[in-house]
Amino acid sequence: MESHGRDDAKGPVLHIVVVGFHHKKGCQVEFSYPPLMPDEGHDSNLLPEEWKYLPFLALPDGAHNYQEDTVYFHLPPLTADMKCVYGVSCYRQIEAKALKVRQADVTRETVQKSVCVLSRVPLYGLLQAKLQLITHAYFEEKDFSQISILKELYDHMNGSLRGSTLEGSQVYLGLSPRDLILHFRHKVLILFKLILLEKKVLFYVSPVNRLVGALMTVLSLFPGMIEHGLVDSSHYRPKSSVSEDLSLVESISGAEEFVSVSVTDIANTTLELEVEETVQPAAESLSSGNSTEGDNHLLKPPSRTSPDSSESDWETLDPSVLEEGGAKEASEGKETGLEQLQDAFDSKPGTPITVQPQAAGGQGGVTQGLLSGLEEDQYGLPLPIFTKGYLCLPYMALQQHHLLSDVAVRGFVAGATNILFRQQRHLSDAIVEVEEARIQIQDPELRKILSLTTADLRFADYLVKHVTENRDDVFLDGTGWEGGDEWIRAQFTLYLHSLLSSALQQDNERLLADYGAPFIAAWKISHNYRVWYSNKHPAMTAITPGSVQNSERGKKIGNAMMTTSRSVVQTGKAVGQSVGGALTSAKSAMSSWFSTLAQPAAVTPPASPEPATEVKP
């Protein structure tokens, strides 16, 4: 059996794992196929040191409060030739008295388990759709020793996903920018710019499926980010011993005491970042970026360094990469970074229109970036934000808390459900409280840099207007375009293209004022902008500088949208396939597969996943 995993090592799915909660040992791996440790059996509890947090990620903190939940998480690579490992976990609990076979170690009234897929490809929603049905069937057996269905799942997923391309609607299943904008409204643009600046951003909400949905939906606004931009997003080192992890739990009370004092001291400056407060005249915006206090605090080692981090990997970037682009602004900046991939509207006239967008259509595809190490399009996107120690952790377990202050971690976009993360505000630059659609930023200088300009607000109004004025029934069959999910992503692609083009105009204050001169100055000293600027991107010559709403290109694309919209509606009615349709297709495929199993179970597919964010009326 062990060799079976090695033979399939190149398949998209690496392992199927079952994690359970033991009344004495806590969260632990109960089954893995192929075995996580090559020399161990399928039922071994042993883990590679790099994946020691897997049980706590798959079975999240506070899971007992929910009947079921879904988790997206990232694991570090095990070898030099591996990239980020993408995990999807489906959690459920069942009453112990309902089990047909009750094992001796089941002493509690409920049994809690998660079924996980560890994958090479970031197809979160697609993996979730398949995994939900399997998890349901596994629990319906009421005998957790029946593992044949899990082995079948491994073979089925590797067979069906092998050769899958990272483009089209399958990448974005379950991620809804419409719901995000309906919930956060203008603040979505603040989140977008915050990540471009490579700040320490923490999302907070329960349950986990809402958390990871909101976080990954924000990242999906950056073209190509999910497809190609996260491969280096989980390069971190775990603590060397369990005792170090437990020391955090032992010191919680002291940490809370420290935080309470800190928050009190800065109560007058800790304000909610509201859009109404962000409108500034251009002159004020220009003058607000002159302070140098704390500008490069992320470039300095913290006072308490990680025991495992003697040198920061991100500091080893070749100096030639950083020679240009932002050197003279170094005294003004806040470090920054993010990026996106492809322009959905520059496709060749002859390109057929389909409901599933062509991620690289008409742009010559993607090529390996010489400096970023990522697969890039002709615009140099996605931007290398999640590289060199800037992490993306959709869900973060309490045992990973040390990463927030690790000297080797220069920043992060992370999600948490444990209140301890939110209480320790001094470890994050921004805390995004998803439930209240609130972004809390303590640094007044960073609030000024992120203030939305008049042009920014016009762009945000344009998005909100089109999303709120289009009725939901337009999108039920996937035939809607303007105001729909793909339309929103296309708008942010255009915004990023225009932002990049405007940033190249060194002395044009009017263009820079559209995005905020302080923001541009801060972004130019970020890692992602410097790497992007140091290379040539031929397609950028076709981009007209200026805000999205003001540029001629924006007007032309607006007209093109209307034509495309009509075509998409007709194509959608003919093809009948959409994000929702693809999700249904994925579940239908799994249901058909169930009928071929030796031991068919009465499986009732669960309801469709919840929207990425809760929409409030």
Salt bridges, closest charged atoms under 4 A:
ASP8 OD2 - HIS4 NE2 3.56
GLU30 OE1 - LYS113 NZ 2.39
GLU49 OE2 - LYS52 NZ 3.63
GLU68 OE1 - ARG92 NH1 3.56
GLU95 OE1 - LYS97 NZ 3.76
ASP155 OD1 - HIS4 NE2 3.28
GLU198 OE1 - ARG410 NH1 2.51
ASP232 OD1 - LYS83 NZ 3.61
ASP232 OD1 - HIS235 NE2 3.77
ASP245 OD2 - LYS52 NZ 3.83
GLU272 OE2 - LYS187 NZ 3.33
GLU274 OE1 - LYS187 NZ 3.53
GLU335 OE1 - LYS199 NZ 3.70
ASP343 OD2 - HIS497 ND1 3.09
ASP343 OD2 - ARG553 NH2 1.93
ASP346 OD2 - ARG553 NH2 3.12
GLU375 OE1 - HIS228 ND1 3.32
ASP429 OD1 - HIS297 NE2 3.54
GLU433 OE1 - ARG422 NH1 3.81
GLU433 OE1 - ARG438 NH2 2.55
GLU435 OE1 - ARG210 NH1 2.50
ASP443 OD2 - LYS334 NZ 2.42
ASP456 OD2 - LYS193 NZ 2.69
ASP461 OD1 - HIS186 NE2 2.39
GLU469 OE1 - LYS465 NZ 3.48
ASP472 OD1 - ARG178 NH1 3.53
ASP473 OD1 - ARG471 NE 3.32
GLU482 OE2 - HIS466 NE2 2.63
GLU486 OE2 - ARG489 NH1 3.05
GLU552 OE2 - LYS555 NZ 3.64
GLU614 OE1 - ARG210 NH1 3.23
